Amino acid sequence: MNLCWNEIKRKSHNIRVRLEAFSDNSGKLQLSLQEIIEWLTAKDEELSEQLPIGGDVGAVQHQREFHQAFMEDVKSRGPFIYSVLESAQAFLAQHPFQEPEETLPDVSPRRRMLNVSRSVWKQANVASDLWEKLTARCVDRHRHMERTLERLLQVQAAMEELAGALEQAEGVRDAWEPVGDLFIDSLQDHIDATKLFKEELTQVKEGMKHINDLAHQLAISDVHLSMENARALEHLNSRWKLLQGSIEERLKQLQDAHRDFGPGSQHFLSSSVQIPWERAISPNKVPYYINHQAQTTCWDHPKMTELYQALADLNNIKFSAYRTAMKLRRVQKALRLDLLKLTSVIEVFREQELQHGEYVMDVVEVIHALTALYERLEEERSVLINIPLCVDMCLNWLLNSHYYYFFLWVCVCVSDLFRQVCGPNGLTDQKHLSLLLHEAIQIPRQLGEVAAFGGSNVEPSVRSCFRMAPGKPAIEVSHFLEWMSLEPQSVVWLPVLHRVTVAESAKHQARCYICKQCPIKGFRYRSLKQFNVDICQMCFLTGRTTKGKKLHYPIMEYYTPTTSGEKMRDFAKTLKNKFRSKQYFSKHPQRGYLPVQTVLEAESGETPCSSPRLPHADTHSRIEHFASRLAEMESQSCSFFTDSLSPDESLMLQGEYRRLKWKHEEAAAAPELVEGGMGSPAGQQDEELLAEARVLRQHKSRLETRMQILEDHNKQLESQLRRLRELLLQVRM
């Protein structure tokens, strides 16, 4: 019994000793762990208090030094923390933590040891987590500071560099002269210099963008620039925006000044009119003119209106070809284009890249081309030209006509004109010839004379020209010149214009039979029926007579002074005509040009006194016009062209054709005409007969060509008549 009790006492004593030792060890360990937890918690709070990171280099450098000291302190505590955590790990290895048994009472030693182990385990886990979190935050904080310091140093260096560049650019800006003080000729140079200056500031623009990007990246990382840096950055942005605005405004002012006052502007044209007139510009750049005295506006230049009125004075000329030529000549002189060479026009067109008719020019480009043209003319001719007036009037004419070949036609040179529409091989087809003739007919149209030359329908003229090269798809310049020598009706005014130009400087030592002018200037018309009957151009062209006497055919036209040989030839012809009867002259009428009207062409030969207006502005009025014209044409049917001739002229034309045909057959059947000696009187007579036969054959060829043209026009009218009927039927339906 005593033995059992002693054993129990011994075991109890051992348990008590172990519990005391366990309590001592666990108590010390728990105290160390608790101390570590409290220290780590305090350091974590201290680290949190270091936020936010400063927004300038000095502040970040100071924070970095403080943080380095903080990290050294944390690092120095590391060995102790690691040793305590190792002790806790060893303790838990000796006294593993398990869930207690439910049967054990709370006061049992076993239960007390398990509770202590659980407490040590919890403290060790908390201490370990706090240590890892603190060390990780310290490293992240250090990296964040280093990265922030690097970016702040970049921002600081970039702002210093950018401030210097902006200061230099602002110096250039401040040195700019006011646009109003610049010479007009230097505006383009200043525009180019401003554009170059803008391109050179590309680096400044990129630097400004880089600084703003760095500031944005810092803000994203919760680093805000200090007040000083923020103000400096805002000031740089303001200076940059102000500089950009100054450049854009400067460039706009220069471009506006160049547009309004430069060589291609319309500003210099304001001097083309005098008080009370003022030149103004519409929004589409088309000029118009204000009369402040009459308080009216008009599209035509005042001088152009005067020119139209002066052209109307030529309407008393009886012959349409001469009337058109003299009107065009007056336009040439008024616009000073009579001094211009066609080669100069083509050269300017090439420089302005206007060789192709498809190119559409705006008003400013037209003014620029006209200015270059007149400047070249002034330089080549060494004459003083009122360039603003000439450019403005020519612009007015062009805006009324809208045709590319205007300059070519007013500086006409037939062969050069043909070359403008031919290909590299020197040939042209019907399409391009139609374009050329279509442009040509716009000159009579602008002068109010289009009805006398076949209207806008150029197809018959094209077909008659291509008869010079039968069966060929294209013609060359020789065919075109041969056709032009026949003086076709659509362009008969063109050779007349050449004669009018040459005749201007001609003086004839003769007295006008009607007005007694001596010497006769310009054209001289001499009767080959009456001796010493010379007539000046105005008396002949306007049909003036004296004492009720009419002129007797034939009449010879001179546009250059006559030579002695020509005088002897004309005397012989006059003498021969003295013995010819009136019936002979009725069978040999002078060549004339018959007016051919097409549908909807003007019937009046009057020159417009103002800008041409488009007739039949709306569909209903146009249809009404079609209907009235259709009713008129139905009554005339296909006799439209023959009705334009008097009955005597129509019979004369048919008789002349039959007579020429008979003469041609008679001459071909008389071989003896070519066998006589040249020295004998019979030989001389034969030579004259042969010459007359050649003339008759040429006359016959011309008549056949003209009759064919009339037939073509007649067919064209019939086609138009059918289309008009169809249109009228559609409207009625």
Backbone hydrogen bonds, N-H to C=O, Kabsch-Sander energy under -0.5 kcal/mol:
donor,donor_aa,acceptor,acceptor_aa,energy
5,W,1,M,-2.1
6,N,2,N,-2.3
7,E,3,L,-1.9
8,I,4,C,-2.1
9,K,5,W,-2.1
10,R,6,N,-2.6
11,K,7,E,-2.4
12,S,8,I,-2.3
13,H,9,K,-2.5
14,N,10,R,-2.5
15,I,11,K,-2.4
16,R,12,S,-2.6
17,V,13,H,-2.4
18,R,14,N,-2.8
19,L,15,I,-2.8
20,E,16,R,-2.4
21,A,17,V,-2.7
22,F,18,R,-3.0
23,S,19,L,-2.8
24,D,20,E,-2.4
25,N,21,A,-2.5
26,S,22,F,-2.7
27,G,23,S,-2.2
28,K,24,D,-2.1
29,L,25,N,-2.4
30,Q,26,S,-2.7
31,L,27,G,-2.2
32,S,28,K,-2.4
33,L,29,L,-2.8
34,Q,30,Q,-2.7
35,E,31,L,-2.3
36,I,32,S,-2.6
37,I,33,L,-2.7
38,E,34,Q,-2.4
39,W,35,E,-2.5
40,L,36,I,-3.0
41,T,37,I,-2.3
42,A,38,E,-2.1
43,K,39,W,-2.5
44,D,40,L,-2.3
45,E,41,T,-2.1
46,E,42,A,-2.3
47,L,43,K,-2.4
48,S,44,D,-2.1
49,E,45,E,-1.7
50,Q,46,E,-0.5
50,Q,47,L,-1.0
51,L,48,S,-1.3
60,V,56,D,-2.0
61,Q,57,V,-2.5
62,H,58,G,-2.3
63,Q,59,A,-2.5
64,R,60,V,-2.5
65,E,61,Q,-2.1
66,F,62,H,-2.2
67,H,63,Q,-2.5
68,Q,64,R,-2.3
69,A,65,E,-2.0
70,F,66,F,-2.2
71,M,67,H,-2.8
72,E,68,Q,-2.1
73,D,69,A,-2.1
74,V,70,F,-2.4
75,K,71,M,-2.8
76,S,72,E,-2.4
77,R,73,D,-1.1
78,G,74,V,-0.5
78,G,75,K,-1.1
81,I,77,R,-2.0
82,Y,78,G,-2.9
83,S,79,P,-2.5
84,V,80,F,-2.5
85,L,81,I,-2.5
86,E,82,Y,-2.0
87,S,83,S,-2.4
88,A,84,V,-2.7
89,Q,85,L,-1.9
90,A,86,E,-2.5
91,F,87,S,-2.9
92,L,88,A,-2.3
93,A,89,Q,-1.3
94,Q,90,A,-1.9
95,H,91,F,-2.5
98,Q,96,P,-0.6
104,L,101,E,-1.1
108,S,105,P,-1.5
112,R,108,S,-2.2
113,M,109,P,-2.4
114,L,110,R,-1.9
115,N,111,R,-1.9
116,V,112,R,-1.9
117,S,113,M,-2.5
118,R,114,L,-2.3
119,S,115,N,-2.1
120,V,116,V,-2.5
121,W,117,S,-2.6
122,K,118,R,-2.2
123,Q,119,S,-2.3
124,A,120,V,-2.7
125,N,121,W,-2.2
126,V,122,K,-2.3
127,A,123,Q,-2.7
128,S,124,A,-2.5
129,D,125,N,-2.5
130,L,126,V,-2.5
131,W,127,A,-2.3
132,E,128,S,-2.4
133,K,129,D,-2.5
134,L,130,L,-2.6
135,T,131,W,-2.6
136,A,132,E,-2.2
137,R,133,K,-2.5
138,C,134,L,-2.4
139,V,135,T,-2.1
140,D,136,A,-2.6
141,R,137,R,-2.7
142,H,138,C,-2.2
143,R,139,V,-2.6
144,H,140,D,-2.8
145,M,141,R,-2.3
146,E,142,H,-2.3
147,R,143,R,-2.8
148,T,144,H,-2.7
149,L,145,M,-2.9
150,E,146,E,-2.2
151,R,147,R,-2.2
152,L,148,T,-2.8
153,L,149,L,-2.2
154,Q,150,E,-1.9
155,V,151,R,-2.9
156,Q,152,L,-2.7
157,A,153,L,-2.5
158,A,154,Q,-2.9
159,M,155,V,-2.7
160,E,156,Q,-1.9
161,E,157,A,-2.4
162,L,158,A,-2.9
163,A,159,M,-2.5
164,G,160,E,-1.6
165,A,161,E,-2.1
166,L,162,L,-2.9
167,E,163,A,-2.1
168,Q,164,G,-2.1
169,A,165,A,-2.6
170,E,166,L,-2.9
171,G,167,E,-1.5
172,V,168,Q,-1.7
173,R,169,A,-2.4
174,D,170,E,-2.7
175,A,171,G,-1.0
176,W,173,R,-1.6
181,D,178,P,-1.6
182,L,179,V,-1.3
186,S,183,F,-1.0
187,L,184,I,-1.4
190,H,186,S,-2.2
191,I,187,L,-2.4
192,D,188,Q,-2.5
193,A,189,D,-2.5
194,T,190,H,-2.5
195,K,191,I,-2.3
196,L,192,D,-2.4
197,F,193,A,-2.5
198,K,194,T,-2.2
199,E,195,K,-2.1
200,E,196,L,-2.3
201,L,197,F,-1.0
202,T,199,E,-1.6
203,Q,200,E,-0.7
205,K,201,L,-2.2
206,E,202,T,-2.5
207,G,203,Q,-2.7
208,M,204,V,-2.5
209,K,205,K,-2.0
210,H,206,E,-2.2
211,I,207,G,-2.2
212,N,208,M,-2.1
213,D,209,K,-2.2
214,L,210,H,-2.3
215,A,211,I,-2.4
216,H,212,N,-2.0
217,Q,213,D,-2.4
218,L,214,L,-2.2
219,A,215,A,-1.9
220,I,216,H,-2.1
221,S,217,Q,-1.7
222,D,219,A,-1.6
223,V,218,L,-3.2
224,H,222,D,-0.5
226,S,55,G,-1.9
230,A,226,S,-3.2
231,R,227,M,-2.2
232,A,228,E,-2.3
233,L,229,N,-2.8
234,E,230,A,-2.5
235,H,231,R,-2.5
236,L,232,A,-2.2
237,N,233,L,-2.4
238,S,234,E,-2.2
239,R,235,H,-2.5
240,W,236,L,-2.5
241,K,237,N,-2.5
242,L,238,S,-2.4
243,L,239,R,-2.4
244,Q,240,W,-2.8
245,G,241,K,-2.6
246,S,242,L,-2.2
247,I,243,L,-2.4
248,E,244,Q,-2.7
249,E,245,G,-2.6
250,R,246,S,-2.6
251,L,247,I,-2.8
252,K,248,E,-2.5
253,Q,249,E,-2.5
254,L,250,R,-2.5
255,Q,251,L,-2.7
256,D,252,K,-2.8
257,A,253,Q,-2.6
258,H,254,L,-2.8
259,R,255,Q,-2.7
260,D,256,D,-3.0
261,F,257,A,-3.2
262,G,257,A,-0.6
262,G,258,H,-1.5
265,S,262,G,-1.8
267,H,260,D,-0.6
269,L,266,Q,-1.1
270,S,267,H,-2.0
271,S,268,F,-0.8
272,S,269,L,-2.1
273,V,270,S,-0.9
277,W,274,Q,-2.7
278,E,290,I,-1.8
280,A,278,E,-0.5
280,A,288,Y,-3.0
282,S,286,V,-2.6
285,K,282,S,-2.2
288,Y,280,A,-2.5
289,Y,298,C,-3.0
290,I,278,E,-2.8
291,N,296,T,-3.3
292,H,276,P,-2.3
292,H,290,I,-0.8
295,Q,291,N,-1.6
296,T,291,N,-1.5
298,C,289,Y,-2.0
305,T,301,H,-2.3
306,E,302,P,-2.0
307,L,303,K,-2.1
308,Y,304,M,-2.6
309,Q,305,T,-2.0
310,A,306,E,-2.3
311,L,307,L,-2.5
312,A,308,Y,-1.8
313,D,309,Q,-0.9
313,D,310,A,-0.5
314,L,311,L,-1.6
315,N,312,A,-1.5
316,N,313,D,-0.7
317,I,314,L,-1.8
318,K,541,L,-3.2
320,S,318,K,-0.5
323,R,319,F,-2.7
324,T,320,S,-2.9
325,A,321,A,-2.3
326,M,322,Y,-2.5
327,K,323,R,-1.8
328,L,324,T,-2.6
329,R,325,A,-2.3
330,R,326,M,-1.9
331,V,327,K,-2.1
332,Q,328,L,-2.7
333,K,329,R,-2.2
334,A,330,R,-2.4
335,L,331,V,-2.3
336,R,333,K,-0.9
337,L,332,Q,-2.2
338,D,332,Q,-1.0
339,L,336,R,-0.9
340,L,337,L,-0.9
345,V,341,K,-1.7
346,I,342,L,-2.6
347,E,343,T,-2.1
348,V,344,S,-2.4
349,F,345,V,-2.6
350,R,346,I,-2.2
351,E,347,E,-2.5
352,Q,348,V,-2.4
353,E,350,R,-1.0
354,L,349,F,-3.7
359,Y,356,H,-1.4
361,M,359,Y,-0.6
366,V,362,D,-2.0
367,I,363,V,-2.6
368,H,364,V,-2.3
369,A,365,E,-2.3
370,L,366,V,-2.7
371,T,367,I,-2.8
372,A,368,H,-2.2
373,L,369,A,-2.1
374,Y,370,L,-2.7
375,E,371,T,-2.5
376,R,372,A,-2.1
377,L,373,L,-2.2
378,E,374,Y,-2.7
379,E,375,E,-2.0
380,E,376,R,-2.9
381,R,377,L,-2.6
382,S,378,E,-1.1
383,V,378,E,-0.8
385,I,383,V,-0.6
387,I,385,I,-1.9
390,C,386,N,-2.6
391,V,387,I,-3.1
392,D,388,P,-2.4
393,M,389,L,-2.5
394,C,390,C,-2.5
395,L,391,V,-2.6
396,N,392,D,-2.2
397,W,393,M,-2.3
398,L,394,C,-2.6
399,L,395,L,-2.8
400,N,396,N,-1.2
401,S,397,W,-1.5
402,H,398,L,-3.9
406,F,403,Y,-1.0
407,F,404,Y,-0.5
409,W,405,Y,-2.4
410,V,406,F,-2.0
411,C,407,F,-1.0
412,V,409,W,-0.8
417,L,413,C,-2.6
418,F,414,V,-2.2
419,R,415,S,-1.7
420,Q,416,D,-0.9
420,Q,417,L,-0.7
421,V,417,L,-0.5
421,V,418,F,-1.4
422,C,418,F,-0.5
423,G,427,L,-3.0
426,G,423,G,-2.0
428,T,475,I,-1.9
430,Q,473,P,-0.5
433,L,429,D,-2.0
434,S,430,Q,-2.5
435,L,431,K,-1.8
436,L,432,H,-2.1
437,L,433,L,-2.7
438,H,434,S,-2.7
439,E,435,L,-2.3
440,A,436,L,-2.0
441,I,437,L,-2.2
442,Q,438,H,-0.6
442,Q,439,E,-0.9
443,I,440,A,-1.3
445,R,441,I,-1.7
446,Q,442,Q,-2.6
447,L,443,I,-1.4
448,G,445,R,-1.5
449,E,444,P,-3.7
450,V,444,P,-0.6
452,A,449,E,-1.1
453,F,450,V,-1.5
454,G,451,A,-0.8
454,G,596,V,-1.0
455,G,450,V,-1.9
457,N,454,G,-0.9
458,V,456,S,-0.9
462,V,458,V,-2.3
463,R,459,E,-2.5
464,S,460,P,-2.4
465,C,461,S,-2.0
466,F,462,V,-2.1
467,R,463,R,-0.6
467,R,464,S,-0.5
468,M,465,C,-1.6
469,A,466,F,-1.1
472,K,469,A,-1.9
475,I,428,T,-2.2
480,F,476,E,-1.8
481,L,477,V,-2.7
482,E,478,S,-2.2
483,W,479,H,-2.3
484,M,480,F,-2.5
485,S,481,L,-2.0
486,L,482,E,-0.7
486,L,483,W,-0.9
487,E,484,M,-2.0
491,V,488,P,-1.1
492,V,489,Q,-1.0
494,L,491,V,-1.6
496,V,492,V,-1.3
497,L,493,W,-2.0
498,H,494,L,-1.6
499,R,495,P,-1.9
500,V,496,V,-2.7
501,T,497,L,-2.4
502,V,498,H,-2.3
503,A,499,R,-2.7
504,E,500,V,-0.9
504,E,501,T,-0.5
505,S,502,V,-1.0
506,A,503,A,-1.4
508,H,520,I,-3.1
510,A,508,H,-2.5
512,C,517,Q,-2.5
513,Y,534,D,-4.0
516,K,512,C,-1.1
520,I,508,H,-1.9
520,I,510,A,-0.7
522,G,503,A,-0.5
522,G,506,A,-2.2
524,R,558,Y,-2.4
525,Y,535,I,-2.7
526,R,524,R,-0.5
526,R,556,M,-3.0
527,S,533,V,-2.4
528,L,554,P,-2.8
533,V,530,Q,-0.8
534,D,511,R,-0.5
534,D,532,N,-0.7
535,I,525,Y,-2.7
537,Q,521,K,-0.5
537,Q,523,F,-0.8
540,F,536,C,-2.1
541,L,537,Q,-3.1
542,T,538,M,-1.8
543,G,539,C,-0.6
543,G,540,F,-0.7
544,R,539,C,-2.1
546,T,549,K,-0.6
549,K,546,T,-1.9
556,M,526,R,-3.2
558,Y,524,R,-2.7
567,K,563,T,-2.1
568,M,564,S,-2.2
569,R,565,G,-2.3
570,D,566,E,-2.6
571,F,567,K,-2.2
572,A,568,M,-2.2
573,K,569,R,-2.2
574,T,570,D,-2.8
575,L,571,F,-2.6
576,K,572,A,-2.5
577,N,573,K,-2.9
578,K,574,T,-1.4
579,F,575,L,-0.6
579,F,576,K,-1.2
580,R,577,N,-1.4
585,F,581,S,-1.4
586,S,582,K,-2.0
587,K,583,Q,-1.2
588,H,584,Y,-0.8
594,L,592,G,-0.5
597,Q,595,P,-0.5
601,E,598,T,-1.9
622,R,618,D,-1.9
623,I,619,T,-2.6
624,E,620,H,-2.4
625,H,621,S,-2.1
626,F,622,R,-2.7
627,A,623,I,-2.7
628,S,624,E,-2.1
629,R,625,H,-2.7
630,L,626,F,-2.7
631,A,627,A,-2.4
632,E,628,S,-1.9
633,M,629,R,-2.7
634,E,630,L,-2.4
635,S,631,A,-1.0
636,Q,632,E,-0.9
637,S,633,M,-3.2
639,S,636,Q,-1.9
640,F,637,S,-0.6
643,D,639,S,-2.0
644,S,641,F,-1.1
645,L,642,T,-1.2
650,S,646,S,-2.4
651,L,647,P,-2.4
652,M,648,D,-2.6
653,L,649,E,-2.5
654,Q,650,S,-2.0
655,G,651,L,-2.9
656,E,652,M,-2.8
657,Y,653,L,-2.0
658,R,654,Q,-2.3
659,R,655,G,-2.7
660,L,656,E,-2.7
661,K,657,Y,-2.3
662,W,658,R,-2.3
663,K,659,R,-2.8
664,H,660,L,-2.6
665,E,661,K,-2.1
666,E,662,W,-2.6
667,A,663,K,-2.8
668,A,664,H,-2.0
669,A,665,E,-1.3
670,A,667,A,-1.0
673,L,670,A,-1.4
674,V,671,P,-1.6
675,E,672,E,-1.0
676,G,672,E,-0.7
680,S,677,G,-0.6
684,Q,680,S,-2.2
685,Q,681,P,-2.3
686,D,682,A,-2.6
687,E,683,G,-2.6
688,E,684,Q,-2.2
689,L,685,Q,-2.4
690,L,686,D,-2.8
691,A,687,E,-2.5
692,E,688,E,-2.7
693,A,689,L,-2.6
694,R,690,L,-2.4
695,V,691,A,-2.3
696,L,692,E,-2.6
697,R,693,A,-2.5
698,Q,694,R,-2.4
699,H,695,V,-2.7
700,K,696,L,-2.8
701,S,697,R,-2.5
702,R,698,Q,-2.4
703,L,699,H,-2.6
704,E,700,K,-2.6
705,T,701,S,-2.3
706,R,702,R,-2.8
707,M,703,L,-2.8
708,Q,704,E,-2.3
709,I,705,T,-2.2
710,L,706,R,-2.4
711,E,707,M,-2.3
712,D,708,Q,-2.5
713,H,709,I,-2.6
714,N,710,L,-2.2
715,K,711,E,-2.3
716,Q,712,D,-2.4
717,L,713,H,-2.4
718,E,714,N,-2.2
719,S,715,K,-2.1
720,Q,716,Q,-2.2
721,L,717,L,-2.7
722,R,718,E,-2.0
723,R,719,S,-2.1
724,L,720,Q,-2.4
725,R,721,L,-2.1
726,E,722,R,-2.4
727,L,723,R,-2.3
728,L,724,L,-2.6
729,L,725,R,-2.5
730,Q,726,E,-2.2
731,V,727,L,-2.0
732,R,728,L,-2.0
733,M,729,L,-2.0
